[in-house]
Amino acid sequence: MAELPFQQPRTLNVRQNRALALAAVFQSTQLTHMTAMSGQHSIGENGSFYLEQLIKASLNIRPTSNESCQTLDFFNQLADISLGLKTLESSITQPFNPSPKSRLPKFSNAKLPMSYAMALLQLEKKVYSNPKFVEIIEQSQQKILKQLSFFDNNYLHPSIIANLAQTYIDTAGQINPRIMVKGNAEAFKDSAHTNRIRASLFTGLQLAHLWRQLGGSSWGMIFSKRKLLQDIQDLARLQYQVV
């Protein structure tokens, strides 16, 4: 399981709140990458934990009415998004600083998760500007929330994962250019494997929508890298209560 923080953080400021939503998008794409490269069972207990937290959040993010929310309203604690914070920081720092000072460990290659994340941010705008796709997402959320009672609230049940994957196919999967995930060709022949990848991408789509509602913009992210990096490191400090 993920490490627990010493205590819950205080209310986040606007920038931190937005940065945390973006980190959740990157968590989804890191899990997408990990699953695609080495199989659905290889992400381990920690990976499954992080995916479960994203699924819970994605089922409660609505097309409207999230503007006044805190990102942590959809999660229990900052530790639920630790993987995303690490991935986002690596994606920011690697292009221009090979050895930045950091409280978070680095990934050897953050390029693919970053490319998937940037694609999701673009797809989110197209999906949520289409009323048909919005309706599909809302109906799917309600269907899955009802199904959970039959599966003992197991968010990682194969039927729940399959429904999330189908929702992604029926919305973002209908828009070109599609996200082309690189990975193990043999594993892609397994429907359970591809369902988990698409379910991960769907959670990223939903967190991208929350990020947008909180004032996120791709241009703002590109031109405010150092501010974003500071926000991530402040969140890491809050999580572990480092003085």
N, C-alpha and C positions, 0 to 999 in steps of 0.2 A: 504494500500500500504506500501511497505518497506520504511524505513526512508531514506531520501536523505542525502548524505554526504555534508559537507560545501563547498567542492570544489573537482574537479577531482584530483586524485593523480598524482604525477609525474611519469615518466617512471619507471616501476618496474625493479629491477635487476633480474638476471637469476633465482635465487632461489625463489624469491617472485613470479615471473611469473609462475614457475612450481608449487609452492604451491597453487596458485590461481586456476590453472587448476584442481589440485587434489581436492580442496575444492568444485569445481563444480561437480565432480564425487560424492562426499559425499552428496551434495545437492540433486542430483537425487535419491540416495538411501534413504535419509531421507524422501523424498516425497513418494517414493515407500512404505516405512514402514508405514508412516502416512495414506496413502490411503488404504493399505491392512488391517490395524488394525481397521479402523473406517469408511471406506466408502469414495467414491470419492468426496462427497460434504462437508466432514468434515474438509478438509484442509483449507477451508475458503478463503477469498480474498487474504490474504498474500501468502498462499500456491499456489494458482492459478497464482499469479504474478511470483513467483519463478519458477514455471514450465514453464510458457510462455517464460521467459528469456532463459531457458535451451533449449527449442524447437527451438527458433530463432538461438541460437548458433549451435545446432546440425545440422541444415540444411545447414550451411555454412562451416563446418569443412570438408576438403577434405582429401582423402587418402595421398596425397603428398602436398608439398608447404606450410606447416604450420610452418616449423622449424624457420623461421625468424619472426614469428608473436608474438605479445603480446597477452596474454589471453584476455585482455580488448578490443582487436580488435573485439571480438565476443560478447561483452556486452557493455552496455552504461556506467556503473559505478560499483564500488566495491559493492555498496548496492544490486546489482542484485544477488550477491552470498553470502549475509550475512548468510543465513540459512546454506549454505555449510561450511562456516568458523566456525560457531558454532558447527556443527556436527563433523567436522574433529578435532577441538580442544578437544571436549569431548571424542572422540575415542582415542586420543593420551594420554590424561591426566588420564582418569579413571583407567586404569590398574595399574598405579604405584603412583598416587598422588590423593587421594580422595578430597582434597580441595586446588587446585592450585590457585595462584593469577591470575586473569583474568579480562579482560574487557568484556568478552562475557558470557552470561548466559549458564548454564549447562543443558543438557538433563538428565533425570533420567535413561535412558537406551540407550546406544549408541552401544550395541553389535550387534544387527541385522543390522542396517545401515552399520556398519563397515564390517560385514561378506559379505553383498551384494556387497560393494565397492571392497573388495579384490577379490571376484569372478569375478567382471566385469573387473578388471585389468588383470586377467588371460584370460578371454574370449576374450578380445580385441586383444591380440596377435594372438589367433587362428583364429579369424574372419578376421583380416587384412592380415594374411598370406595366405588366400584362395582367389584367384582372382575372383572366382564366387561370393563370398559374397561381395567383394568390389564392383563388378559391380552392384549387387542388391542394395547396399546402394546408389551408385551414381545415378542410375536410379530412385530410390525412392525419393531422394532429389529433383531432377529436376521435377518429377511429382508433388510433394507436393508444391514446390515453384510456379508452374503454377496454382495449385488448389487454392492457397491462394487468388488470385485475384477474384475468384468467391465467396469467403466467407468473403469479406471485410477485408482481412488480419487478420482474427480471428484465431490465432494459436491454440486456444483451442476448435475450432469447432469439433464436434464429428467425422466428416469425416477425418479431419486432424489427430486427435488422433488415429483413427482406422488404418489409413495408417502407422503411426509411429509404432503402435503395430504390424502390420503385417510384417513390415520390421524387427523388432526384432525377430519375430517368424521364419522368413525365413533365418536369419543369426545366431545370437547367440543361438536362440532356437533350432537349429539343432545340437548343440555341447553338448556332455556330459562331465562332469556332468552339468546338467542344474541348474540354480539358483532356489531354492525352497523357494518361498516367504510365510512367515507365516502370517496368518490374519484371518479375519472373514469368516468362511466357507459359510455362507448364501450369503454374498456379492459377493463371487467369482462366484456365479451362474449368476451374472449380467454381460453381455458382456461389457457394458460401463465401469464398474468398472475394469474388467481385462484389458481392452484396455488402461486405464489410467495408470495402473501399468506397463504394458509392454512399453508404450510410455515413461514413466519415465526412465525405464531401458535402452531404446534405447538412450536417451540423455546422460545417464551415460557412455554408450559404446563409444559414440562419444567424450565425454570430456576425457575419458581414452586414446583415441587415440591421442588427442592433447597433453595430459600430457606426453605420451610416446615420441612424436615427439619433445617435449621440453626437453628431456633428462631424463624423469622420469623412475625409475626402482623400482620394489618391494623391492629388497634387499637394495637399497639405502634408501628407505623410512623406512625400519625396523631398520637399523643401524644408522639413523640420526634423531631420533625422537625429540631430544632436539633442533636441528637446525630447524627442520620443525615447532616445536611449536613456536620458536622465530619468524620465518617468518610469521606465522599466526597472532601472536600478533602485529607484525609490520604492517601487512595489516589492522588489526583492528584500529591501531593508525592512519594510513593514512586515513581510511574511515571516522573516526569521528574527525580527526584532533586534537587528544588528545596530549597535550604537556607533 
